[in-house]
Amino acid sequence: MKILGIGNAIVDVICKVDDNFIVQNNLTKGLMKLIFHENEFKKLLSNLKIEKTVSGGSVANSIVGLSQLGNNVGFVGKIADDNFGLKYEEGLKDENVNFCYSKKREILPTGTCLILVTPDSERTMCTYLGTAGKINADDLDTKIINQSEIIFLEGYLWDEGDPKKAFDKAINNSKKVAMSLSDQFCVDRHKTHFLDLVKNKLDIIFANEGEITSLIDAKNFNEVISFGKELKKHLIITRGVKGAISINKDEVIDIGVKKNLKILDLTGAGDLFAAGYLHGYINQFSQKECLEKGTELSSKVIQQFGARI
């Protein structure tokens, strides 16, 4: 298998809202909030019209994108033996993704993410992890990890306890490790641990400008570039309207964004960018070509609702 993704198995529930809904529910536009109680999640959803549901999760979105480009890929994510879990499994299999997890009865339900899309196309997420956040080392098959060229992890999945042990098992048994920092919320919450991962355990790192700036407490973007060069790994940074940049040792390549796009929903932009870049990487594209493929996929996905092309 070319790439095995390990991440939160989350059913995405996409809804359109106005800015007042964000304010009234004490949410921060553009960021992700963790919901710890199922009833709180249900209350948020109760008065909303659902536009679309899909088998999601950040890394899962990337893995589907890689599959759509013809790559042999798989995904591991913890789901429950419930209705959402069944839909999740079927959704990935329909996309020709090897779902490398056997669902069983769990105390908590399959995880769900409420994606709130405001009129400016920004997305604000409220995630109830359910059983997805309880992934542990026993959920991972060492043989499958060993047979994969790259393991792709997400910052959303990392947490103290069992998820950390799952991370460690995946990293210790892999040939090469890529990871997305996922969200500034994750970076700020786990800064010390993420910095250790970036410096000592990862080979390929995906981040947006805000995430990497926060991670290293940079005062400006020149400090980010200097950090990337000293890191001597693949550091790929998306910068919104400024495009994207790839740093590998002393080689720094940047690319602009595509113009005149009819943007509907930014959900999945980073996930599909990572899919495009990794597709180029495993097929021996140049850094610039990898960035171009990432930009191509992210440009497509933001012109529709949801994180699938």
C-alpha positions in Angstrom: 0.0 0.0 0.0 1.3 3.5 -0.9 -0.1 5.5 2.0 -2.0 4.4 5.1 -3.9 7.2 6.8 -4.6 7.0 10.6 -7.1 9.5 11.9 -10.4 10.4 13.4 -13.3 8.5 11.7 -15.8 11.3 11.7 -19.2 11.6 9.9 -19.3 15.2 8.6 -22.6 17.0 8.8 -22.5 20.2 6.7 -24.9 23.1 7.4 -25.2 26.7 6.2 -25.5 29.3 9.0 -25.2 33.1 9.3 -22.6 34.9 11.4 -25.1 35.4 14.2 -25.3 31.7 14.8 -21.5 31.6 15.3 -21.6 34.5 17.8 -24.7 33.3 19.7 -23.1 29.9 20.3 -19.8 31.3 21.5 -17.8 29.8 18.6 -14.7 31.2 16.9 -15.1 31.5 13.2 -12.7 29.4 11.2 -11.6 27.2 14.1 -12.6 23.9 15.5 -14.3 23.4 18.9 -14.4 20.1 20.6 -17.8 19.1 22.0 -17.5 16.7 25.0 -21.1 15.8 25.5 -23.4 14.2 23.0 -26.4 16.3 24.2 -24.6 19.5 23.6 -23.9 18.4 20.0 -27.5 17.4 19.4 -28.7 20.8 20.7 -26.4 22.7 18.2 -27.8 20.6 15.4 -31.4 20.7 16.4 -32.5 23.8 14.5 -30.2 23.5 11.5 -30.9 22.2 8.0 -28.4 19.5 7.0 -27.0 20.2 3.5 -24.9 17.1 3.2 -23.4 14.2 5.2 -20.2 12.3 4.3 -17.6 9.9 5.8 -15.0 12.4 6.8 -12.2 13.3 9.1 -9.2 15.2 7.9 -6.8 12.4 7.0 -9.7 10.3 5.6 -10.5 13.2 3.2 -6.9 13.2 2.1 -6.9 9.4 1.6 -10.1 9.6 -0.5 -8.4 12.2 -2.7 -5.4 10.0 -3.1 -7.6 7.1 -4.0 -9.4 9.2 -6.6 -6.0 9.9 -8.2 -5.5 6.2 -8.6 -3.3 5.4 -5.6 -3.5 2.3 -3.5 -4.3 3.7 -0.1 -5.9 2.7 3.2 -7.4 4.2 6.3 -7.6 3.3 10.0 -10.2 5.0 12.2 -12.2 3.9 15.2 -15.9 3.6 14.6 -18.8 2.0 16.6 -21.0 -0.8 15.3 -23.9 1.7 14.8 -25.8 3.3 11.9 -23.2 6.1 11.4 -20.4 3.5 11.7 -21.9 1.4 9.0 -22.4 4.4 6.7 -18.8 5.5 7.4 -17.4 2.1 6.4 -19.5 1.9 3.3 -18.6 5.5 2.3 -14.9 4.7 2.3 -15.3 1.4 0.5 -17.3 3.2 -2.2 -14.2 5.4 -2.8 -11.9 2.3 -3.2 -10.2 3.0 0.1 -9.0 -0.1 2.1 -10.7 0.4 5.5 -8.3 -1.3 7.8 -10.5 -1.5 11.0 -13.1 -4.0 12.2 -15.9 -2.2 14.0 -17.4 -3.6 17.2 -19.8 -2.5 19.9 -18.5 0.6 21.7 -19.7 2.6 24.7 -19.6 5.8 22.7 -21.1 6.3 19.3 -19.3 7.0 16.0 -17.8 10.4 15.9 -19.5 13.4 14.2 -18.4 16.8 13.0 -20.8 19.7 12.5 -19.4 21.9 9.8 -20.9 25.4 9.9 -20.5 27.3 6.6 -21.0 31.1 6.8 -21.8 33.3 3.8 -18.1 34.2 3.4 -17.5 30.4 2.7 -15.5 30.1 5.9 -16.1 26.9 7.9 -16.3 26.6 11.7 -16.3 23.1 13.1 -17.9 21.5 16.2 -16.6 18.0 16.7 -18.0 15.3 18.9 -15.3 12.7 18.7 -17.3 9.9 20.2 -15.4 6.6 19.9 -13.0 8.0 17.3 -11.1 9.8 20.0 -10.6 6.5 21.9 -8.3 4.9 19.4 -5.6 2.8 21.0 -2.5 0.8 20.0 -4.5 -2.4 19.8 -6.6 -0.8 17.0 -3.5 -0.7 14.7 -2.1 -3.7 12.8 1.7 -3.5 12.8 1.8 -5.7 9.6 -0.3 -3.2 7.6 1.8 -0.3 8.9 5.0 -2.1 7.9 3.6 -2.8 4.4 2.8 0.9 3.8 5.3 3.3 2.2 4.0 6.3 4.2 1.9 6.7 7.3 -0.2 9.9 7.3 -1.3 11.1 10.7 -3.4 14.1 11.8 -3.0 16.5 14.7 -6.7 16.2 15.5 -6.1 12.6 16.6 -3.3 13.3 19.0 -4.2 13.3 22.7 -2.7 12.1 26.0 -3.3 8.4 26.9 -4.4 5.8 24.3 -4.3 8.1 21.2 -0.6 9.0 22.0 0.2 5.3 22.4 -1.4 4.6 19.0 0.7 7.5 17.5 3.8 6.0 19.0 3.1 2.5 17.7 2.4 3.9 14.2 5.6 6.0 14.1 7.8 3.3 15.5 6.7 0.7 12.9 6.6 3.0 9.9 9.0 3.5 7.0 8.1 7.2 6.6 5.7 9.5 8.6 3.7 12.5 7.3 1.4 14.5 9.6 -0.9 17.5 9.3 -0.9 19.9 12.3 -4.6 20.1 11.5 -5.7 23.3 13.4 -4.3 26.1 15.5 -6.5 24.9 18.4 -4.6 21.6 18.3 -1.2 23.3 18.1 -1.9 25.6 21.0 -3.3 22.7 23.1 -0.4 20.4 22.4 2.5 22.7 21.5 5.3 21.0 23.3 4.4 17.5 22.0 3.8 18.7 18.5 7.1 20.5 18.4 8.8 17.3 19.5 7.0 15.4 16.7 8.0 17.9 14.1 11.6 18.1 15.1 12.3 14.4 15.9 9.7 12.0 14.6 8.1 13.2 11.3 9.4 13.2 7.8 6.7 15.3 6.1 4.8 18.1 7.9 1.7 20.0 6.6 0.6 23.2 8.3 -1.0 26.5 7.5 0.8 29.7 8.2 -1.0 30.3 11.5 -0.3 26.9 12.8 3.4 26.8 12.1 3.8 30.4 13.3 2.1 29.5 16.6 4.1 26.3 17.0 7.5 28.0 16.9 6.3 31.4 18.3 7.6 33.1 15.2 7.5 36.9 15.0 7.4 36.9 11.2 7.4 34.5 8.2 11.1 34.8 7.7 11.6 33.0 11.0 9.3 30.2 9.7 11.5 29.8 6.6 14.6 29.7 8.7 13.1 27.1 11.0 12.1 25.0 7.9 15.6 25.1 6.5 17.2 24.1 9.8 14.6 21.3 10.2 16.0 19.5 7.1 12.6 17.7 6.4 9.7 18.4 4.1 7.7 21.3 5.6 4.7 22.3 3.5 2.8 25.5 4.4 -0.4 26.8 3.0 -0.8 30.5 3.2 -4.4 31.3 2.0 -4.4 34.0 -0.6 -0.6 34.0 -0.6 -0.4 30.5 -2.0 1.7 27.7 -0.6 5.4 27.0 0.1 7.5 23.9 0.4 10.8 23.8 2.3 13.2 20.9 2.0 16.6 21.6 3.5 17.8 24.8 1.6 15.3 24.4 -1.3 12.4 26.8 -0.9 9.6 26.7 -3.5 6.5 28.8 -3.5 3.4 28.9 -5.6 0.5 31.3 -5.9 -3.2 30.5 -5.7 -5.5 29.9 -8.7 -7.5 33.0 -9.7 -11.2 33.7 -10.4 -12.5 30.8 -8.4 -16.2 30.7 -7.4 -15.6 29.7 -3.7 -18.5 28.0 -2.0 -17.0 26.2 1.0 -13.5 26.0 2.3 -14.1 22.6 4.0 -11.4 20.1 3.0 -9.2 22.7 1.3 -6.1 21.7 3.4 -7.0 18.0 3.3 -7.2 17.9 -0.5 -4.0 20.0 -0.8 -2.2 17.4 1.3 -3.7 14.7 -1.0 -2.4 16.4 -4.1 1.0 17.0 -2.6 1.4 13.5 -1.4 0.3 12.1 -4.7 3.1 14.0 -6.3 5.6 13.0 -3.6 4.9 9.2 -4.0 5.0 9.5 -7.8 8.4 11.3 -7.7 7.1 14.8 -8.8 9.4 17.8 -8.2 8.5 20.0 -5.2 7.0 22.6 -7.5 4.8 19.9 -9.2 3.7 18.6 -5.8 2.6 22.1 -4.8 0.8 22.5 -8.1 -1.1 19.3 -7.7 -2.0 20.2 -4.2 -3.2 23.6 -5.3 -5.2 22.0 -8.2 -7.1 19.7 -5.8 -7.8 22.3 -3.1 -9.0 24.8 -5.8 -11.5 22.2 -7.0 -12.9 21.3 -3.6 -13.6 24.8 -2.4 -15.8 25.4 -5.4 -18.4 22.9 -4.1 -19.9 21.9 -0.8 -18.1 19.3 1.3 -14.6 17.7 1.2 -14.9 15.4 -1.7 -14.1 16.1 -5.4 
